[in-house]
Structures are given as structure tokens and as C-alpha cells.
Amino acid sequence: MKILRFGLLFLLLACITLSAEAQTNSYRHPATGLVFPETLVEMPMVSLTDHEKDNPGLGVSIGYNAPGITVTVYLYTLGLRSISGDPASPILKEHFNQVIQDIYKVE
């Protein structure tokens, strides 16, 4: 189940990047080159927050909203110099397990 959620996140990011190429008012994340469109499946971008300047390692967040749904995408490094591309790496597994627990607590 956890791998499925992780895979869905990457699928969402891929869809955002592909659909954004035709957008004129999109945001391109400088470090990764990922492109976030002004509108994502009829949800307008409502926020773009640079957390890095006040909290190094926490990157940026991009928020989309529509009636009944909110999507926020976070891009961050946690201050690590390099991050494995392997979702099964111990550091990523530990981090995403913690994130999932944090989400359940808030829920």
C-alpha cells in the first residue's frame, strides 16, 4: 500500500510535467526542471510557497484547489546533499513512513 502511494505521487508529478508544457503561466522548479501548470485538471494553482529561505531543506510547495478537493505538492531535500532515486532506499522509506504517520495524525 505504501509503495502504491509513492508510485501514485510520481505518476501525479509526471502528469503535471507533461500537461504543463503547453501552459504559459506555469512554474518550473529550478532544481529539478519539473513544470507545474497554472491549472491542473480544472484546479487552479492557488499557492506557490518557497519554504527554503526560512527553513533550509524544506523546498517549495505548490497548491491547487477546486470545490471539494485540495492538492499540495511538496518538493524538498530535507537538507540532504544527494537523494537516492531508489524508493526502497532506507532513508526514503523511513522518511515516507514518518510522513504517512504524520498525515494519519492530522487526519
VEXLO-24107 format. One record per atom (N, C-alpha, C, CB): residue number from 1; residue in one letter; chain; x, z, y. Coordinates in steps of 0.2 Angstrom, whole numbers. Each point is the difference from the previous one (the first is absolute). Glycine has a CB too. Example, Ala and Ser with C-alpha at 12.3 -4.5 7.8 and 13.67 -1.06 7.14 Angstrom:
% VEXLO-24107
rec i:1&aa:a&ch:A&xx:66&zz:39&yy:-28
rec i:1&aa:a&ch:A&xx:-4&zz:0&yy:6
rec i:1&aa:a&ch:A&xx:4&zz:0&yy:6
rec i:1&aa:a&ch:A&xx:-9&zz:6&yy:-6
rec i:2&aa:s&ch:A&xx:7&zz:-10&yy:11
rec i:2&aa:s&ch:A&xx:4&zz:1&yy:6
rec i:2&aa:s&ch:A&xx:-4&zz:3&yy:5
rec i:2&aa:s&ch:A&xx:6&zz:-10&yy:-3
***
This chain:
% VEXLO-24107
rec i:1&aa:m&ch:A&xx:4&zz:0&yy:-6
rec i:1&aa:m&ch:A&xx:-4&zz:0&yy:6
rec i:1&aa:m&ch:A&xx:4&zz:0&yy:6
rec i:1&aa:m&ch:A&xx:-9&zz:6&yy:-6
rec i:2&aa:k&ch:A&xx:15&zz:-2&yy:6
rec i:2&aa:k&ch:A&xx:4&zz:0&yy:6
rec i:2&aa:k&ch:A&xx:4&zz:-6&yy:1
rec i:2&aa:k&ch:A&xx:1&zz:12&yy:-2
rec i:3&aa:i&ch:A&xx:1&zz:-15&yy:-3
rec i:3&aa:i&ch:A&xx:3&zz:-7&yy:0
rec i:3&aa:i&ch:A&xx:-5&zz:-5&yy:3
rec i:3&aa:i&ch:A&xx:8&zz:3&yy:-9
rec i:4&aa:l&ch:A&xx:-14&zz:-3&yy:7
rec i:4&aa:l&ch:A&xx:-5&zz:-4&yy:2
rec i:4&aa:l&ch:A&xx:-1&zz:1&yy:8
rec i:4&aa:l&ch:A&xx:-6&zz:0&yy:-11
rec i:5&aa:r&ch:A&xx:6&zz:6&yy:13
rec i:5&aa:r&ch:A&xx:-1&zz:1&yy:8
rec i:5&aa:r&ch:A&xx:6&zz:-3&yy:3
rec i:5&aa:r&ch:A&xx:-7&zz:10&yy:-2
rec i:6&aa:f&ch:A&xx:13&zz:-9&yy:0
rec i:6&aa:f&ch:A&xx:6&zz:-3&yy:3
rec i:6&aa:f&ch:A&xx:0&zz:-7&yy:0
rec i:6&aa:f&ch:A&xx:6&zz:10&yy:-4
rec i:7&aa:g&ch:A&xx:-8&zz:-13&yy:-2
rec i:7&aa:g&ch:A&xx:-1&zz:-7&yy:0
rec i:7&aa:g&ch:A&xx:-5&zz:-3&yy:5
rec i:7&aa:g&ch:A&xx:4&zz:0&yy:-12
rec i:8&aa:l&ch:A&xx:-9&zz:3&yy:13
rec i:8&aa:l&ch:A&xx:-5&zz:-2&yy:4
rec i:8&aa:l&ch:A&xx:2&zz:0&yy:7
rec i:8&aa:l&ch:A&xx:-9&zz:4&yy:-7
rec i:9&aa:l&ch:A&xx:13&zz:1&yy:9
rec i:9&aa:l&ch:A&xx:3&zz:1&yy:7
rec i:9&aa:l&ch:A&xx:5&zz:-6&yy:1
rec i:9&aa:l&ch:A&xx:-1&zz:12&yy:0
rec i:10&aa:f&ch:A&xx:5&zz:-14&yy:-5
rec i:10&aa:f&ch:A&xx:4&zz:-6&yy:1
rec i:10&aa:f&ch:A&xx:-4&zz:-7&yy:1
rec i:10&aa:f&ch:A&xx:9&zz:6&yy:-7
rec i:11&aa:l&ch:A&xx:-14&zz:-6&yy:3
rec i:11&aa:l&ch:A&xx:-5&zz:-6&yy:0
rec i:11&aa:l&ch:A&xx:-3&zz:0&yy:7
rec i:11&aa:l&ch:A&xx:-2&zz:1&yy:-12
rec i:12&aa:l&ch:A&xx:0&zz:4&yy:15
rec i:12&aa:l&ch:A&xx:-3&zz:1&yy:6
rec i:12&aa:l&ch:A&xx:5&zz:-3&yy:6
rec i:12&aa:l&ch:A&xx:-8&zz:10&yy:-4
rec i:13&aa:l&ch:A&xx:14&zz:-7&yy:3
rec i:13&aa:l&ch:A&xx:5&zz:-3&yy:5
rec i:13&aa:l&ch:A&xx:2&zz:-7&yy:-1
rec i:13&aa:l&ch:A&xx:5&zz:11&yy:0
rec i:14&aa:a&ch:A&xx:-5&zz:-14&yy:-6
rec i:14&aa:a&ch:A&xx:1&zz:-7&yy:-1
rec i:14&aa:a&ch:A&xx:-6&zz:-4&yy:3
rec i:14&aa:a&ch:A&xx:7&zz:3&yy:-10
rec i:15&aa:c&ch:A&xx:-13&zz:-1&yy:9
rec i:15&aa:c&ch:A&xx:-6&zz:-3&yy:3
rec i:15&aa:c&ch:A&xx:1&zz:0&yy:8
rec i:15&aa:c&ch:A&xx:-7&zz:3&yy:-10
rec i:16&aa:i&ch:A&xx:9&zz:3&yy:13
rec i:16&aa:i&ch:A&xx:0&zz:0&yy:7
rec i:16&aa:i&ch:A&xx:5&zz:-5&yy:2
rec i:16&aa:i&ch:A&xx:-3&zz:13&yy:0
rec i:17&aa:t&ch:A&xx:9&zz:-13&yy:-3
rec i:17&aa:t&ch:A&xx:5&zz:-4&yy:2
rec i:17&aa:t&ch:A&xx:-2&zz:-8&yy:0
rec i:17&aa:t&ch:A&xx:9&zz:9&yy:-4
rec i:18&aa:l&ch:A&xx:-12&zz:-11&yy:-1
rec i:18&aa:l&ch:A&xx:-2&zz:-7&yy:-1
rec i:18&aa:l&ch:A&xx:-5&zz:-1&yy:5
rec i:18&aa:l&ch:A&xx:3&zz:0&yy:-12
rec i:19&aa:s&ch:A&xx:-8&zz:4&yy:13
rec i:19&aa:s&ch:A&xx:-6&zz:-2&yy:4
rec i:19&aa:s&ch:A&xx:2&zz:0&yy:8
rec i:19&aa:s&ch:A&xx:-7&zz:5&yy:-9
rec i:20&aa:a&ch:A&xx:13&zz:-1&yy:10
rec i:20&aa:a&ch:A&xx:2&zz:1&yy:7
rec i:20&aa:a&ch:A&xx:4&zz:-6&yy:3
rec i:20&aa:a&ch:A&xx:0&zz:12&yy:-2
rec i:21&aa:e&ch:A&xx:2&zz:-16&yy:-2
rec i:21&aa:e&ch:A&xx:4&zz:-6&yy:2
rec i:21&aa:e&ch:A&xx:-3&zz:-4&yy:5
rec i:21&aa:e&ch:A&xx:6&zz:0&yy:-11
rec i:22&aa:a&ch:A&xx:-13&zz:-1&yy:10
rec i:22&aa:a&ch:A&xx:-4&zz:-4&yy:5
rec i:22&aa:a&ch:A&xx:-2&zz:4&yy:6
rec i:22&aa:a&ch:A&xx:-4&zz:-7&yy:-10
rec i:23&aa:q&ch:A&xx:5&zz:13&yy:10
rec i:23&aa:q&ch:A&xx:-3&zz:4&yy:6
rec i:23&aa:q&ch:A&xx:5&zz:0&yy:6
rec i:23&aa:q&ch:A&xx:-5&zz:8&yy:-8
rec i:24&aa:t&ch:A&xx:3&zz:-8&yy:14
rec i:24&aa:t&ch:A&xx:4&zz:0&yy:6
rec i:24&aa:t&ch:A&xx:2&zz:7&yy:2
rec i:24&aa:t&ch:A&xx:-5&zz:-12&yy:3
rec i:25&aa:n&ch:A&xx:0&zz:16&yy:-3
rec i:25&aa:n&ch:A&xx:2&zz:7&yy:2
rec i:25&aa:n&ch:A&xx:1&zz:5&yy:-5
rec i:25&aa:n&ch:A&xx:-7&zz:-3&yy:9
rec i:26&aa:s&ch:A&xx:11&zz:1&yy:-14
rec i:26&aa:s&ch:A&xx:2&zz:4&yy:-5
rec i:26&aa:s&ch:A&xx:6&zz:5&yy:2
rec i:26&aa:s&ch:A&xx:-4&zz:-9&yy:-9
rec i:27&aa:y&ch:A&xx:6&zz:13&yy:4
rec i:27&aa:y&ch:A&xx:5&zz:5&yy:1
rec i:27&aa:y&ch:A&xx:5&zz:-2&yy:-5
rec i:27&aa:y&ch:A&xx:-7&zz:9&yy:6
rec i:28&aa:r&ch:A&xx:13&zz:-10&yy:-5
rec i:28&aa:r&ch:A&xx:6&zz:-1&yy:-5
rec i:28&aa:r&ch:A&xx:4&zz:6&yy:0
rec i:28&aa:r&ch:A&xx:0&zz:-13&yy:1
rec i:29&aa:h&ch:A&xx:0&zz:16&yy:-6
rec i:29&aa:h&ch:A&xx:5&zz:6&yy:-1
rec i:29&aa:h&ch:A&xx:7&zz:-2&yy:0
rec i:29&aa:h&ch:A&xx:-9&zz:6&yy:-7
rec i:30&aa:p&ch:A&xx:13&zz:-4&yy:12
rec i:30&aa:p&ch:A&xx:7&zz:-3&yy:0
rec i:30&aa:p&ch:A&xx:4&zz:2&yy:-6
rec i:30&aa:p&ch:A&xx:-1&zz:1&yy:12
rec i:31&aa:a&ch:A&xx:1&zz:4&yy:-15
rec i:31&aa:a&ch:A&xx:4&zz:2&yy:-5
rec i:31&aa:a&ch:A&xx:-1&zz:-4&yy:-7
rec i:31&aa:a&ch:A&xx:1&zz:11&yy:6
rec i:32&aa:t&ch:A&xx:-8&zz:-12&yy:-7
rec i:32&aa:t&ch:A&xx:-1&zz:-3&yy:-6
rec i:32&aa:t&ch:A&xx:-3&zz:-7&yy:0
rec i:32&aa:t&ch:A&xx:-3&zz:11&yy:-3
rec i:33&aa:g&ch:A&xx:1&zz:-13&yy:9
rec i:33&aa:g&ch:A&xx:-2&zz:-7&yy:1
rec i:33&aa:g&ch:A&xx:-8&zz:-1&yy:-2
rec i:33&aa:g&ch:A&xx:12&zz:-4&yy:-1
rec i:34&aa:l&ch:A&xx:-15&zz:10&yy:-1
rec i:34&aa:l&ch:A&xx:-7&zz:0&yy:-2
rec i:34&aa:l&ch:A&xx:-4&zz:-2&yy:6
rec i:34&aa:l&ch:A&xx:2&zz:8&yy:-9
rec i:35&aa:v&ch:A&xx:-7&zz:-12&yy:9
rec i:35&aa:v&ch:A&xx:-4&zz:-2&yy:5
rec i:35&aa:v&ch:A&xx:-7&zz:3&yy:-1
rec i:35&aa:v&ch:A&xx:6&zz:-10&yy:2
rec i:36&aa:f&ch:A&xx:-9&zz:14&yy:3
rec i:36&aa:f&ch:A&xx:-7&zz:3&yy:0
rec i:36&aa:f&ch:A&xx:-4&zz:-4&yy:5
rec i:36&aa:f&ch:A&xx:5&zz:11&yy:-4
rec i:37&aa:p&ch:A&xx:-11&zz:-14&yy:2
rec i:37&aa:p&ch:A&xx:-4&zz:-4&yy:4
rec i:37&aa:p&ch:A&xx:-4&zz:5&yy:5
rec i:37&aa:p&ch:A&xx:0&zz:-9&yy:-9
rec i:38&aa:e&ch:A&xx:-2&zz:5&yy:14
rec i:38&aa:e&ch:A&xx:-4&zz:4&yy:5
rec i:38&aa:e&ch:A&xx:-7&zz:2&yy:-3
rec i:38&aa:e&ch:A&xx:5&zz:-7&yy:9
rec i:39&aa:t&ch:A&xx:-7&zz:3&yy:-14
rec i:39&aa:t&ch:A&xx:-6&zz:1&yy:-4
rec i:39&aa:t&ch:A&xx:1&zz:-1&yy:-7
rec i:39&aa:t&ch:A&xx:-7&zz:-3&yy:10
rec i:40&aa:l&ch:A&xx:5&zz:8&yy:-14
rec i:40&aa:l&ch:A&xx:1&zz:0&yy:-7
rec i:40&aa:l&ch:A&xx:-7&zz:0&yy:-4
rec i:40&aa:l&ch:A&xx:11&zz:6&yy:1
rec i:41&aa:v&ch:A&xx:-13&zz:-11&yy:-4
rec i:41&aa:v&ch:A&xx:-7&zz:0&yy:-3
rec i:41&aa:v&ch:A&xx:-5&zz:3&yy:4
rec i:41&aa:v&ch:A&xx:6&zz:0&yy:-11
rec i:42&aa:e&ch:A&xx:-7&zz:-3&yy:17
rec i:42&aa:e&ch:A&xx:-5&zz:2&yy:5
rec i:42&aa:e&ch:A&xx:1&zz:7&yy:3
rec i:42&aa:e&ch:A&xx:-8&zz:-8&yy:-6
rec i:43&aa:m&ch:A&xx:14&zz:11&yy:5
rec i:43&aa:m&ch:A&xx:1&zz:7&yy:2
rec i:43&aa:m&ch:A&xx:6&zz:-1&yy:6
rec i:43&aa:m&ch:A&xx:-3&zz:6&yy:-11
rec i:44&aa:p&ch:A&xx:1&zz:-5&yy:17
rec i:44&aa:p&ch:A&xx:5&zz:0&yy:5
rec i:44&aa:p&ch:A&xx:5&zz:5&yy:0
rec i:44&aa:p&ch:A&xx:-8&zz:-5&yy:7
rec i:45&aa:m&ch:A&xx:14&zz:3&yy:-5
rec i:45&aa:m&ch:A&xx:6&zz:5&yy:0
rec i:45&aa:m&ch:A&xx:-2&zz:5&yy:6
rec i:45&aa:m&ch:A&xx:9&zz:-8&yy:-5
rec i:46&aa:v&ch:A&xx:-9&zz:14&yy:4
rec i:46&aa:v&ch:A&xx:-2&zz:5&yy:5
rec i:46&aa:v&ch:A&xx:5&zz:4&yy:2
rec i:46&aa:v&ch:A&xx:-11&zz:0&yy:-4
rec i:47&aa:s&ch:A&xx:17&zz:0&yy:0
rec i:47&aa:s&ch:A&xx:6&zz:5&yy:3
rec i:47&aa:s&ch:A&xx:6&zz:-3&yy:-3
rec i:47&aa:s&ch:A&xx:-7&zz:10&yy:0
rec i:48&aa:l&ch:A&xx:12&zz:-9&yy:3
rec i:48&aa:l&ch:A&xx:7&zz:-2&yy:-2
rec i:48&aa:l&ch:A&xx:4&zz:6&yy:3
rec i:48&aa:l&ch:A&xx:-2&zz:-13&yy:0
rec i:49&aa:t&ch:A&xx:5&zz:17&yy:-4
rec i:49&aa:t&ch:A&xx:3&zz:6&yy:2
rec i:49&aa:t&ch:A&xx:7&zz:0&yy:-2
rec i:49&aa:t&ch:A&xx:-10&zz:6&yy:0
rec i:50&aa:d&ch:A&xx:15&zz:-5&yy:4
rec i:50&aa:d&ch:A&xx:7&zz:1&yy:-1
rec i:50&aa:d&ch:A&xx:2&zz:7&yy:-1
rec i:50&aa:d&ch:A&xx:3&zz:-11&yy:6
rec i:51&aa:h&ch:A&xx:-3&zz:14&yy:-12
rec i:51&aa:h&ch:A&xx:2&zz:7&yy:-1
rec i:51&aa:h&ch:A&xx:7&zz:1&yy:0
rec i:51&aa:h&ch:A&xx:-10&zz:1&yy:-7
rec i:52&aa:e&ch:A&xx:14&zz:-6&yy:6
rec i:52&aa:e&ch:A&xx:7&zz:0&yy:-1
rec i:52&aa:e&ch:A&xx:4&zz:4&yy:6
rec i:52&aa:e&ch:A&xx:-1&zz:-11&yy:-6
rec i:53&aa:k&ch:A&xx:-2&zz:9&yy:12
rec i:53&aa:k&ch:A&xx:4&zz:3&yy:6
rec i:53&aa:k&ch:A&xx:-1&zz:7&yy:1
rec i:53&aa:k&ch:A&xx:-2&zz:-10&yy:6
rec i:54&aa:d&ch:A&xx:-3&zz:13&yy:-8
rec i:54&aa:d&ch:A&xx:-1&zz:7&yy:0
rec i:54&aa:d&ch:A&xx:2&zz:4&yy:-7
rec i:54&aa:d&ch:A&xx:-9&zz:-2&yy:9
rec i:55&aa:n&ch:A&xx:8&zz:-2&yy:-14
rec i:55&aa:n&ch:A&xx:1&zz:3&yy:-7
rec i:55&aa:n&ch:A&xx:4&zz:-5&yy:-4
rec i:55&aa:n&ch:A&xx:-11&zz:7&yy:1
rec i:56&aa:p&ch:A&xx:18&zz:-7&yy:0
rec i:56&aa:p&ch:A&xx:4&zz:-5&yy:-4
rec i:56&aa:p&ch:A&xx:-2&zz:0&yy:-7
rec i:56&aa:p&ch:A&xx:9&zz:1&yy:8
rec i:57&aa:g&ch:A&xx:-10&zz:-7&yy:-11
rec i:57&aa:g&ch:A&xx:-1&zz:-1&yy:-7
rec i:57&aa:g&ch:A&xx:-7&zz:-1&yy:-2
rec i:57&aa:g&ch:A&xx:9&zz:7&yy:-2
rec i:58&aa:l&ch:A&xx:-14&zz:-6&yy:7
rec i:58&aa:l&ch:A&xx:-7&zz:0&yy:-1
rec i:58&aa:l&ch:A&xx:-3&zz:-7&yy:2
rec i:58&aa:l&ch:A&xx:-1&zz:12&yy:2
rec i:59&aa:g&ch:A&xx:5&zz:-17&yy:0
rec i:59&aa:g&ch:A&xx:-1&zz:-7&yy:1
rec i:59&aa:g&ch:A&xx:-6&zz:-1&yy:5
rec i:59&aa:g&ch:A&xx:4&zz:-2&yy:-11
rec i:60&aa:v&ch:A&xx:-9&zz:-2&yy:9
rec i:60&aa:v&ch:A&xx:-5&zz:-3&yy:4
rec i:60&aa:v&ch:A&xx:-7&zz:1&yy:-4
rec i:60&aa:v&ch:A&xx:8&zz:-8&yy:7
rec i:61&aa:s&ch:A&xx:-13&zz:8&yy:-4
rec i:61&aa:s&ch:A&xx:-7&zz:0&yy:-4
rec i:61&aa:s&ch:A&xx:-4&zz:-6&yy:4
rec i:61&aa:s&ch:A&xx:0&zz:12&yy:-4
rec i:62&aa:i&ch:A&xx:-4&zz:-15&yy:0
rec i:62&aa:i&ch:A&xx:-4&zz:-6&yy:3
rec i:62&aa:i&ch:A&xx:-7&zz:2&yy:-3
rec i:62&aa:i&ch:A&xx:9&zz:-9&yy:0
rec i:63&aa:g&ch:A&xx:-14&zz:10&yy:5
rec i:63&aa:g&ch:A&xx:-7&zz:2&yy:-2
rec i:63&aa:g&ch:A&xx:-5&zz:-6&yy:1
rec i:63&aa:g&ch:A&xx:3&zz:12&yy:3
rec i:64&aa:y&ch:A&xx:-7&zz:-13&yy:-8
rec i:64&aa:y&ch:A&xx:-6&zz:-4&yy:1
rec i:64&aa:y&ch:A&xx:-6&zz:4&yy:-1
rec i:64&aa:y&ch:A&xx:7&zz:-10&yy:-5
rec i:65&aa:n&ch:A&xx:-13&zz:7&yy:8
rec i:65&aa:n&ch:A&xx:-6&zz:4&yy:-1
rec i:65&aa:n&ch:A&xx:-6&zz:-5&yy:0
rec i:65&aa:n&ch:A&xx:5&zz:10&yy:6
rec i:66&aa:a&ch:A&xx:-10&zz:-8&yy:-9
rec i:66&aa:a&ch:A&xx:-6&zz:-4&yy:0
rec i:66&aa:a&ch:A&xx:-6&zz:5&yy:-2
rec i:66&aa:a&ch:A&xx:6&zz:-11&yy:-4
rec i:67&aa:p&ch:A&xx:-12&zz:10&yy:5
rec i:67&aa:p&ch:A&xx:-5&zz:5&yy:-2
rec i:67&aa:p&ch:A&xx:1&zz:2&yy:-7
rec i:67&aa:p&ch:A&xx:-8&zz:-5&yy:9
rec i:68&aa:g&ch:A&xx:9&zz:11&yy:-10
rec i:68&aa:g&ch:A&xx:0&zz:3&yy:-7
rec i:68&aa:g&ch:A&xx:7&zz:-1&yy:-4
rec i:68&aa:g&ch:A&xx:-12&zz:-2&yy:0
rec i:69&aa:i&ch:A&xx:17&zz:0&yy:4
rec i:69&aa:i&ch:A&xx:6&zz:-1&yy:-3
rec i:69&aa:i&ch:A&xx:6&zz:1&yy:5
rec i:69&aa:i&ch:A&xx:-5&zz:-8&yy:-9
rec i:70&aa:t&ch:A&xx:10&zz:11&yy:7
rec i:70&aa:t&ch:A&xx:6&zz:1&yy:4
rec i:70&aa:t&ch:A&xx:6&zz:-1&yy:-5
rec i:70&aa:t&ch:A&xx:-5&zz:8&yy:8
rec i:71&aa:v&ch:A&xx:10&zz:-12&yy:-6
rec i:71&aa:v&ch:A&xx:6&zz:-2&yy:-4
rec i:71&aa:v&ch:A&xx:6&zz:1&yy:5
rec i:71&aa:v&ch:A&xx:-6&zz:-8&yy:-7
rec i:72&aa:t&ch:A&xx:10&zz:12&yy:4
rec i:72&aa:t&ch:A&xx:7&zz:2&yy:4
rec i:72&aa:t&ch:A&xx:5&zz:-2&yy:-5
rec i:72&aa:t&ch:A&xx:-5&zz:9&yy:8
rec i:73&aa:v&ch:A&xx:10&zz:-13&yy:-5
rec i:73&aa:v&ch:A&xx:6&zz:-2&yy:-4
rec i:73&aa:v&ch:A&xx:6&zz:4&yy:3
rec i:73&aa:v&ch:A&xx:-5&zz:-12&yy:-3
rec i:74&aa:y&ch:A&xx:9&zz:15&yy:-1
rec i:74&aa:y&ch:A&xx:6&zz:3&yy:3
rec i:74&aa:y&ch:A&xx:6&zz:-3&yy:-3
rec i:74&aa:y&ch:A&xx:-6&zz:11&yy:1
rec i:75&aa:l&ch:A&xx:11&zz:-12&yy:3
rec i:75&aa:l&ch:A&xx:6&zz:-3&yy:-2
rec i:75&aa:l&ch:A&xx:6&zz:5&yy:3
rec i:75&aa:l&ch:A&xx:-4&zz:-12&yy:1
rec i:76&aa:y&ch:A&xx:7&zz:15&yy:-6
rec i:76&aa:y&ch:A&xx:5&zz:5&yy:2
rec i:76&aa:y&ch:A&xx:6&zz:1&yy:-5
rec i:76&aa:y&ch:A&xx:-9&zz:6&yy:6
rec i:77&aa:t&ch:A&xx:14&zz:-3&yy:-4
rec i:77&aa:t&ch:A&xx:6&zz:0&yy:-5
rec i:77&aa:t&ch:A&xx:1&zz:8&yy:-2
rec i:77&aa:t&ch:A&xx:5&zz:-11&yy:5
rec i:78&aa:l&ch:A&xx:-8&zz:15&yy:-2
rec i:78&aa:l&ch:A&xx:1&zz:8&yy:0
rec i:78&aa:l&ch:A&xx:8&zz:1&yy:2
rec i:78&aa:l&ch:A&xx:-9&zz:1&yy:-10
rec i:79&aa:g&ch:A&xx:12&zz:-5&yy:13
rec i:79&aa:g&ch:A&xx:7&zz:1&yy:3
rec i:79&aa:g&ch:A&xx:5&zz:-2&yy:-6
rec i:79&aa:g&ch:A&xx:-4&zz:9&yy:8
rec i:80&aa:l&ch:A&xx:2&zz:-12&yy:-13
rec i:80&aa:l&ch:A&xx:4&zz:-2&yy:-5
rec i:80&aa:l&ch:A&xx:4&zz:-6&yy:2
rec i:80&aa:l&ch:A&xx:-7&zz:5&yy:-9
rec i:81&aa:r&ch:A&xx:13&zz:-6&yy:7
rec i:81&aa:r&ch:A&xx:4&zz:-6&yy:2
rec i:81&aa:r&ch:A&xx:-2&zz:-6&yy:-4
rec i:81&aa:r&ch:A&xx:10&zz:7&yy:3
rec i:82&aa:s&ch:A&xx:-12&zz:-6&yy:-9
rec i:82&aa:s&ch:A&xx:-2&zz:-6&yy:-4
rec i:82&aa:s&ch:A&xx:-6&zz:3&yy:-5
rec i:82&aa:s&ch:A&xx:12&zz:-6&yy:1
rec i:83&aa:i&ch:A&xx:-16&zz:1&yy:-2
rec i:83&aa:i&ch:A&xx:-6&zz:2&yy:-4
rec i:83&aa:i&ch:A&xx:0&zz:-5&yy:-6
rec i:83&aa:i&ch:A&xx:-6&zz:5&yy:10
rec i:84&aa:s&ch:A&xx:5&zz:-2&yy:-16
rec i:84&aa:s&ch:A&xx:0&zz:-5&yy:-6
rec i:84&aa:s&ch:A&xx:-6&zz:-4&yy:0
rec i:84&aa:s&ch:A&xx:6&zz:9&yy:-6
rec i:85&aa:g&ch:A&xx:-5&zz:-15&yy:4
rec i:85&aa:g&ch:A&xx:-6&zz:-5&yy:-1
rec i:85&aa:g&ch:A&xx:-4&zz:2&yy:-6
rec i:85&aa:g&ch:A&xx:6&zz:-9&yy:6
rec i:86&aa:d&ch:A&xx:-3&zz:13&yy:-10
rec i:86&aa:d&ch:A&xx:-3&zz:2&yy:-7
rec i:86&aa:d&ch:A&xx:-5&zz:6&yy:1
rec i:86&aa:d&ch:A&xx:10&zz:-4&yy:-6
rec i:87&aa:p&ch:A&xx:-17&zz:2&yy:5
rec i:87&aa:p&ch:A&xx:-5&zz:6&yy:1
rec i:87&aa:p&ch:A&xx:1&zz:5&yy:-5
rec i:87&aa:p&ch:A&xx:-8&zz:-8&yy:5
rec i:88&aa:a&ch:A&xx:12&zz:7&yy:-10
rec i:88&aa:a&ch:A&xx:1&zz:6&yy:-5
rec i:88&aa:a&ch:A&xx:6&zz:4&yy:2
rec i:88&aa:a&ch:A&xx:-6&zz:-7&yy:-9
rec i:89&aa:s&ch:A&xx:9&zz:6&yy:14
rec i:89&aa:s&ch:A&xx:6&zz:4&yy:2
rec i:89&aa:s&ch:A&xx:-2&zz:7&yy:1
rec i:89&aa:s&ch:A&xx:5&zz:-10&yy:5
rec i:90&aa:p&ch:A&xx:-1&zz:15&yy:-7
rec i:90&aa:p&ch:A&xx:-2&zz:7&yy:1
rec i:90&aa:p&ch:A&xx:-2&zz:2&yy:7
rec i:90&aa:p&ch:A&xx:8&zz:2&yy:-10
rec i:91&aa:i&ch:A&xx:-4&zz:-4&yy:15
rec i:91&aa:i&ch:A&xx:-2&zz:2&yy:7
rec i:91&aa:i&ch:A&xx:-7&zz:-3&yy:2
rec i:91&aa:i&ch:A&xx:12&zz:0&yy:3
rec i:92&aa:l&ch:A&xx:-13&zz:-6&yy:-5
rec i:92&aa:l&ch:A&xx:-7&zz:-3&yy:2
rec i:92&aa:l&ch:A&xx:-6&zz:3&yy:-4
rec i:92&aa:l&ch:A&xx:6&zz:-11&yy:3
rec i:93&aa:k&ch:A&xx:-5&zz:12&yy:-9
rec i:93&aa:k&ch:A&xx:-5&zz:3&yy:-4
rec i:93&aa:k&ch:A&xx:-1&zz:7&yy:2
rec i:93&aa:k&ch:A&xx:3&zz:-6&yy:-10
rec i:94&aa:e&ch:A&xx:2&zz:10&yy:12
rec i:94&aa:e&ch:A&xx:-1&zz:7&yy:2
rec i:94&aa:e&ch:A&xx:-4&zz:0&yy:7
rec i:94&aa:e&ch:A&xx:11&zz:4&yy:-6
rec i:95&aa:h&ch:A&xx:-9&zz:-9&yy:11
rec i:95&aa:h&ch:A&xx:-3&zz:0&yy:6
rec i:95&aa:h&ch:A&xx:-7&zz:-2&yy:0
rec i:95&aa:h&ch:A&xx:11&zz:-3&yy:5
rec i:96&aa:f&ch:A&xx:-13&zz:-2&yy:-9
rec i:96&aa:f&ch:A&xx:-7&zz:-3&yy:-1
rec i:96&aa:f&ch:A&xx:-4&zz:5&yy:-3
rec i:96&aa:f&ch:A&xx:4&zz:-11&yy:0
rec i:97&aa:n&ch:A&xx:-1&zz:15&yy:-5
rec i:97&aa:n&ch:A&xx:-4&zz:5&yy:-3
rec i:97&aa:n&ch:A&xx:-2&zz:6&yy:5
rec i:97&aa:n&ch:A&xx:6&zz:-2&yy:-11
rec i:98&aa:q&ch:A&xx:-1&zz:3&yy:15
rec i:98&aa:q&ch:A&xx:-2&zz:5&yy:6
rec i:98&aa:q&ch:A&xx:-5&zz:-3&yy:5
rec i:98&aa:q&ch:A&xx:12&zz:5&yy:-2
rec i:99&aa:v&ch:A&xx:-11&zz:-11&yy:3
rec i:99&aa:v&ch:A&xx:-5&zz:-3&yy:5
rec i:99&aa:v&ch:A&xx:-7&zz:0&yy:-3
rec i:99&aa:v&ch:A&xx:9&zz:-7&yy:4
rec i:100&aa:i&ch:A&xx:-10&zz:5&yy:-11
rec i:100&aa:i&ch:A&xx:-6&zz:1&yy:-3
rec i:100&aa:i&ch:A&xx:-3&zz:7&yy:0
rec i:100&aa:i&ch:A&xx:3&zz:-10&yy:-7
rec i:101&aa:q&ch:A&xx:1&zz:15&yy:6
rec i:101&aa:q&ch:A&xx:-2&zz:7&yy:0
rec i:101&aa:q&ch:A&xx:-3&zz:2&yy:7
rec i:101&aa:q&ch:A&xx:8&zz:3&yy:-9
rec i:102&aa:d&ch:A&xx:-4&zz:-6&yy:14
rec i:102&aa:d&ch:A&xx:-2&zz:1&yy:7
rec i:102&aa:d&ch:A&xx:-7&zz:-3&yy:2
rec i:102&aa:d&ch:A&xx:13&zz:1&yy:3
rec i:103&aa:i&ch:A&xx:-14&zz:-7&yy:-6
rec i:103&aa:i&ch:A&xx:-6&zz:-3&yy:2
rec i:103&aa:i&ch:A&xx:-6&zz:4&yy:-4
rec i:103&aa:i&ch:A&xx:6&zz:-11&yy:1
rec i:104&aa:y&ch:A&xx:-5&zz:13&yy:-7
rec i:104&aa:y&ch:A&xx:-5&zz:4&yy:-3
rec i:104&aa:y&ch:A&xx:-1&zz:7&yy:4
rec i:104&aa:y&ch:A&xx:3&zz:-5&yy:-11
rec i:105&aa:k&ch:A&xx:2&zz:8&yy:14
rec i:105&aa:k&ch:A&xx:-1&zz:6&yy:3
rec i:105&aa:k&ch:A&xx:-5&zz:-1&yy:7
rec i:105&aa:k&ch:A&xx:11&zz:4&yy:-5
rec i:106&aa:v&ch:A&xx:-9&zz:-10&yy:8
rec i:106&aa:v&ch:A&xx:-4&zz:-2&yy:6
rec i:106&aa:v&ch:A&xx:-7&zz:-1&yy:-2
rec i:106&aa:v&ch:A&xx:10&zz:-4&yy:6
rec i:107&aa:e&ch:A&xx:-11&zz:0&yy:-11
rec i:107&aa:e&ch:A&xx:-6&zz:-2&yy:-3
rec i:107&aa:e&ch:A&xx:-5&zz:6&yy:-1
rec i:107&aa:e&ch:A&xx:5&zz:-11&yy:-5
***
